[in-house]
Amino acid sequence: MSYKKNNHRKGITYGPSQKNLIVGLEAFRLKVEKEFFCVFNITCSKGLNECNNFILDLKFNFEMSEGLHFLINRKIGELDFCKNKESNILFLNVLSEIATKNNIEIDIQELNLIFNDSTIVIHKIFKQSIFIELHNLVSEIFQNQLLLSRYLEKIPNEIHVPVFEEHTIDSDFDLLNLRMKTIKRQDYFAFWGLYFDNCIEADIYDFENKQIISGELTMIN
């Protein structure tokens, strides 16, 4: 597993195989920017199954701790910005409505939460996995941040969720089958990759045992 440097995108970028713009996507992007005080960029590309795969980049002017608290509670200090208590994080349910209106399939391949001091990279591990697990993941990262930062001694430059043991993926194994059949939701809560300043290779956060370990694991890309 190697360090991933974030190249921030601008607006909505469509891949070469995208023939038509997705109606409603720009309005969704602008709504998220306004409601969550961020710069929100979307990269769209079509997979082999014609699914519209999105990479979402959200850049916040918060430190990670404050930003995660805001995402979960929609509060900054005593100010409450959540008008609809039933709305989900980042209004991702709206993407399902956009998919229905455009008669297409949409999935999130990768979600990057970019804060002033750290970037959280959440990877898709099965169909609709980020839609399903985002709230739980953000909540757990927020609750584990003291351990992730070595008790605030060092904030990771990047946190990758999840990473897997090397032997999980064989070179002759069908990666798509692995994602769809073998990997389950609990695999989000096994191992996370942590990149610290001046370190090329990642440390591993063992979620179950709540400790940082060293070891060779790999990311699903």
N, C-alpha and C positions, 0 to 999 in steps of 0.2 A: 504494500500500500504506500503510495507516494503522496506528497503534499500537493494540494490543488490550489492554484492561485486563481482567485476570482476575477474574471474579466467582466466588468459591469456593462450591461447592454443598455440600449435606449429604446423606450417605447415598446412596440410590438414588432418582432422580427419573424417573417414567414420563411420557411424552407423552400428550396427550389421546386419541390413536388406539390406545394400548396398553390392551387389554381384560383381559389376564391377566398376573399376575406371572410372572416367569421363575424357575422352580424352580432352586435352587442358586446363584443370582447373589449373594445376600446372604452365603452361606457363603464364596464366592470372595472377595468384597470384604473380609470380616473376616480371611481368611487372608493376603491381600496386606498389609493393615495390620499384622498381627502380625509377618510375616516380614521386611517391609521398613521397619518403624519409620516409618510414614507415616499421614497421613489420606487415605483413598481414597474418592472420590465418583464416582458413575456417573450419567450422564444418558442415558436410552433414548428413542428415537423411531423410528417406522416411516417408511421411505422409500417412494417411489412403487412400488418393486418388492417391497414387503412385507418387505424386509430390516430387521432390528433394528439401527439405527445407534447406536453408543455414542460418547459423549464421556467420556473418562476423565481425571479430575483427581487427581493424587497430590501431596500437600504434604509435603515432607521438612524435618526440622530439621537440615539440612546446608547448607554452602556447596556451590555447583555442583561444584567439583572433587572434594570428598570424596564427594558424593552420586553422581556418575557412577562413581567408582572403586568405590563400594559396590555399585551396580547391576550392574557388570560382574563383579566378583570376589567379592561377598558377604563382604567383609572390612572390618573397622574396626580399623586398627592390626594387632595380632597375632591378633585374634579372628576366627575363621572361622565364619560363620553358615550356610554352604552345606552342608547334609546330603546333598543329591542333586546331584552334579556334572553330571548330565545335564539338570537342570531349566533352563528358559529364563527370560529376564528377565521378571519380574512374573507368571510362571506363566500367560502368555497362552494356552498350549496347553489350559488348563482351560476356557477359553471355548468352544473347539471341542467339548469333551465336553458342556458345558452346552447348546450348540446342538443336538447330537444327541439328548440326553435330552428336550429340549422340542420336538423336531421343528420347529425354526425355523432361520433363517439369521441369523448375527450378523456384523457387521463393525464396525471401529473407524473412526469418522469423524475423530476428533481425539484426540491424547494430549498432556496438559499435565503436564510434570514441573516442579513448583514448588519451587525451592530458596530459601534465605534471601536470596541475592544476585541470582538470575536465574531466569527461567522459560523452559523449552524447549517450544515448541509444534510438534508433529509432525503434519502433515496427511496425510490419505489422498489418494493420487494414482491408485490403481487398486484393483481389488477385492483385499481382503486384504493390501494393501501394508504396513500397519503390522505385522501379524502376521509377515510375511515378512522385513521389513528392520529391525525394531527393534534387534536385537543389533548389526548392522553400524552402524546410525546412532548408537547410544549410544557405541560404541567409537570411531567417527570423530570425534564431537564431543569426546570425552575427549582424543583424540590431537591435536586441532586447537585446544584451548582457549587455548593460549598466544597463537596468532595471533588468535583470536576476541576476546581481551581486550586486543589491542594490547600484547602482552608484559606483561600484568598491570597495565597503566596504567589501563584502564577495563573493567569487567565489563559486558557488555550486560544491560540490564534484561530483554530478551526476545530469544530466538533462534527464528526461524521456519524450519522445514525442510519442504519447499523453498519457493523463490519462483521465478517464471518471467518471462522477458522479455515485455514488454507485447504485442509483435506475435504471440506464440504463441497468444493468445486473441482471436478476432474476435467482435464483438458478434452476428453472424449465425451463429456456429459453435455446434454442439451441444456444450455443455460435457461432457455425459455421454460422448459419443463421444470427445472429447479425452482424458478420463480413461482410458477403457477401451482405446482403440486406439492413440493417439499417444504417450501418456506411458508410459515404461518405467522400470524400477528405477534405471537410471543417472541419471535426472533428480533423484533424491534427492541426488545427489552432483555437482550443477552449481552452483547458487546458493542461499545461505541469507540470510535477512533478519536484520539486527541492529539493535535499538533501544537506543540509549544514553540515559543520563539527560539530560533537558532538550532532547532532540531529537524533533521531531514526526515527521519522515520517517526511513525506515530507511536505513542503509548496507547494502551488499551484500557478502557474503563469497563470493569466487570460489574454489570448492573446488579445482578443477583446478590453478589457478595459485597457490593459497595466499596470497591477498591480499584486502584490503578495498578495494572500489571504490564509486563513486557511480553511480547509474543508476536508471531507472524500471523496476521490475519489479512483478509482482503476485502475490498469494497465491491458491492454490486454497482456497476456503472451502466 
